């Protein structure tokens, strides 16, 4: 593979294997600058980013716990602990938020795709800087009480929680599917 493209073959790092240092503020600005180049029909810039680090991760832990208890009042203590521990697995979380507008020329699905492309750009840029990352969602990403706690407006949705940090150990790259099984050529017939 072309060396210039090699960094694009990034892999996800389990959040529990991400440690300090995470990107600092200057590095995050560079990462977000890359994300601003995501494909964007209509130049709506339909996304924004929320950074969560330090004690704010503990506050998010409590938000997750409250949301889980609201969704399932009979939740087991073990499952509740697992949910509370999620924000504490890495030193930095970036919440990618889709900011959706009612635009007759740019349907919501295209705005969501643009926000997803911005999220992917964050993964690629952080990888190019030597950081590990993983993009996660789950029920908490779609829970309005979590969205409201994070200050999202009614027209905003969480695309993902991106966990960032330095890889504690280097992991082997996962085996990817055979590219030939992913490509077809349409001939018009």
C-alpha positions in Angstrom: 0.0 0.0 0.0 1.0 3.6 -0.7 2.7 4.9 2.5 0.7 8.1 2.3 -2.5 6.1 2.6 -1.2 3.7 5.3 -2.4 5.8 8.2 -5.9 5.5 6.8 -5.9 1.9 7.8 -6.6 2.8 11.4 -8.1 0.4 13.8 -10.2 0.9 16.9 -8.6 0.6 20.3 -10.8 -0.7 23.1 -11.6 2.2 25.4 -10.2 0.4 28.5 -6.8 0.3 26.7 -6.6 4.1 26.3 -4.5 6.0 28.8 -3.0 9.5 29.3 -1.8 11.4 27.5 -4.8 12.2 25.4 -4.7 15.0 22.8 -4.2 18.4 24.5 -6.2 21.5 23.6 -3.8 22.5 20.7 -3.9 19.0 19.3 -7.7 18.8 19.6 -8.0 22.1 17.6 -6.0 20.5 14.8 -8.1 17.3 15.0 -11.3 19.4 14.8 -9.9 21.5 12.0 -9.5 18.3 10.0 -13.1 17.3 10.9 -14.4 20.6 9.5 -13.4 19.3 6.0 -16.0 16.5 6.1 -18.3 16.3 3.1 -21.1 18.7 3.6 -23.9 19.2 1.1 -25.1 22.8 1.3 -22.2 23.9 3.6 -24.5 23.6 6.6 -21.7 22.4 8.9 -24.3 20.2 10.7 -22.2 19.1 13.6 -20.4 20.2 16.7 -18.1 18.6 19.3 -18.3 18.4 23.1 -15.1 17.4 24.9 -15.3 15.6 28.3 -12.3 15.0 30.4 -11.2 14.9 34.1 -14.0 15.2 36.6 -16.5 15.8 33.9 -16.2 12.1 33.1 -17.5 11.3 36.6 -20.5 13.6 36.0 -21.2 11.8 32.8 -21.0 8.6 34.7 -23.8 9.8 36.9 -25.8 10.9 33.9 -25.5 7.5 32.3 -26.5 5.8 35.6 -29.7 8.0 35.9 -30.6 7.3 32.2 -30.2 3.5 32.7 -32.3 3.5 35.9 -35.0 5.6 34.1 -35.1 3.1 31.2 -35.0 0.0 33.4 -36.0 0.6 37.1 -35.1 -3.0 37.9 -31.6 -2.8 36.5 -29.0 -5.1 38.2 -26.2 -3.5 40.2 -23.6 -5.2 38.0 -25.1 -3.7 34.8 -25.5 -0.3 36.4 -21.8 -0.4 37.5 -20.8 -1.3 33.9 -22.7 1.6 32.5 -21.3 4.0 35.2 -17.7 2.9 34.3 -18.0 3.6 30.6 -17.0 7.3 30.7 -14.1 6.5 32.9 -12.4 4.1 30.5 -10.3 6.7 28.6 -8.9 10.1 29.5 -10.9 12.0 26.9 -14.3 11.7 25.2 -15.4 13.7 22.3 -19.2 13.7 21.7 -20.0 14.2 18.1 -23.3 16.0 17.7 -25.4 16.3 14.6 -27.1 19.7 14.4 -30.0 19.1 12.1 -31.9 21.8 10.3 -35.0 21.7 8.2 -33.5 22.3 4.8 -35.5 21.4 1.6 -32.3 20.9 -0.4 -30.3 18.9 2.3 -32.4 16.1 3.9 -31.7 15.0 7.4 -30.0 11.8 6.3 -27.4 13.8 4.4 -26.8 16.0 7.5 -26.3 12.9 9.7 -23.9 11.4 7.1 -21.9 14.7 7.2 -21.7 14.5 11.0 -20.6 10.9 10.7 -17.9 11.8 8.2 -16.7 14.5 10.7 -16.5 11.8 13.4 -14.5 9.5 11.0 -12.2 12.4 10.3 -11.6 12.8 14.1 -10.6 9.1 14.2 -8.2 9.5 11.3 -6.6 12.7 12.5 -6.1 11.4 16.0 -4.6 8.2 14.6 -2.2 10.3 12.4 -1.1 12.1 15.6 -0.3 8.8 17.3 -3.4 8.4 19.5 -5.7 5.5 19.8 -9.5 5.9 19.5 -12.8 4.1 19.3 -16.2 5.4 18.2 -19.0 4.0 20.4 -22.8 4.6 20.8 -25.2 2.4 22.7 -28.5 3.2 24.3 -27.1 6.3 26.1 -26.3 8.0 22.8 -30.0 7.8 21.9 -31.5 8.7 25.3 -32.9 12.2 25.3 -32.1 12.7 29.0 -28.4 12.1 28.2 -28.7 14.6 25.3 -30.4 17.2 27.5 -27.8 16.7 30.3 -25.1 17.4 27.6 -26.9 20.6 26.5 -28.2 19.3 23.2 -31.1 21.2 21.6 -34.2 19.5 20.3 -32.8 19.4 16.8 -29.5 17.8 17.8 -28.6 14.1 18.1 -25.5 12.3 19.4 -23.7 10.6 16.5 -21.1 9.0 18.7 -18.9 9.1 21.8 -15.3 9.0 20.6 -12.9 7.7 23.3 -9.4 9.0 22.9 -6.0 8.5 24.5 -2.7 6.7 24.1 -2.8 3.0 23.5 -1.6 1.1 26.6 -0.4 -1.7 24.4 -0.1 -2.0 20.7 -2.8 -4.3 19.3 -2.6 -6.3 16.0 -4.7 -4.9 13.2 -7.9 -6.9 12.9 -8.4 -9.0 9.7 -10.5 -7.1 7.3 -12.8 -8.7 4.7 -11.5 -9.4 1.2 -11.9 -6.2 -0.8 -13.0 -8.1 -3.9 -16.1 -9.2 -2.0 -17.1 -5.6 -1.4 -16.8 -4.3 -5.0 -19.2 -4.9 -7.8 -19.4 -3.2 -11.2 -22.8 -2.1 -12.5 -22.9 -2.2 -16.3 -26.2 -0.6 -16.8 -28.0 -3.9 -17.6 
